[in-house]
Amino acid sequence: QVQLGESGGGLVQAGGSLRLSCAASGSIFKINVMGWYRQAPGKQRELVALIYSGTSTNYADSVKGRFTISRDNAKNTVYLQMNSLKPEDTAVYYCYAAALTGQGWGNYWGQGTQVTVSS
């Protein structure tokens, strides 16, 4: 199985920055895509950003130009640098990975880390 451990959430004022980290561990043969989703109270979980094994990226329109996703393949770790944060960025942020193990390909999620942006 694959475990995703997130860190870096917290409380920040509008205009501030936070950096999220997520490390994947377990019996991993290969990771294709890693990324971040978020879920605000009363809303559905939504895509924030994805990064593929070839380093191509995909961002939600709402975070383009403010958030940057990066990846350290040697450490199976993905990062999300969040700048110019807005109150509407407040949500629980979930790490995601599509990984190959001895049981085949699977989709894995972290426990979530709270990001709160005050106005």
Secondary structure as UniProt FT lines:
FT   STRAND          2..7
FT   STRAND          10..13
FT   TURN            14..15
FT   STRAND          18..26
FT   STRAND          30..39
FT   TURN            41..42
FT   STRAND          46..52
FT   TURN            53..54
FT   STRAND          57..59
FT   HELIX           61..63
FT   TURN            64..66
FT   STRAND          67..72
FT   HELIX           73..75
FT   STRAND          77..82
FT   HELIX           87..89
FT   STRAND          91..101
FT   TURN            102..103
FT   STRAND          104..109
FT   STRAND          113..118
//
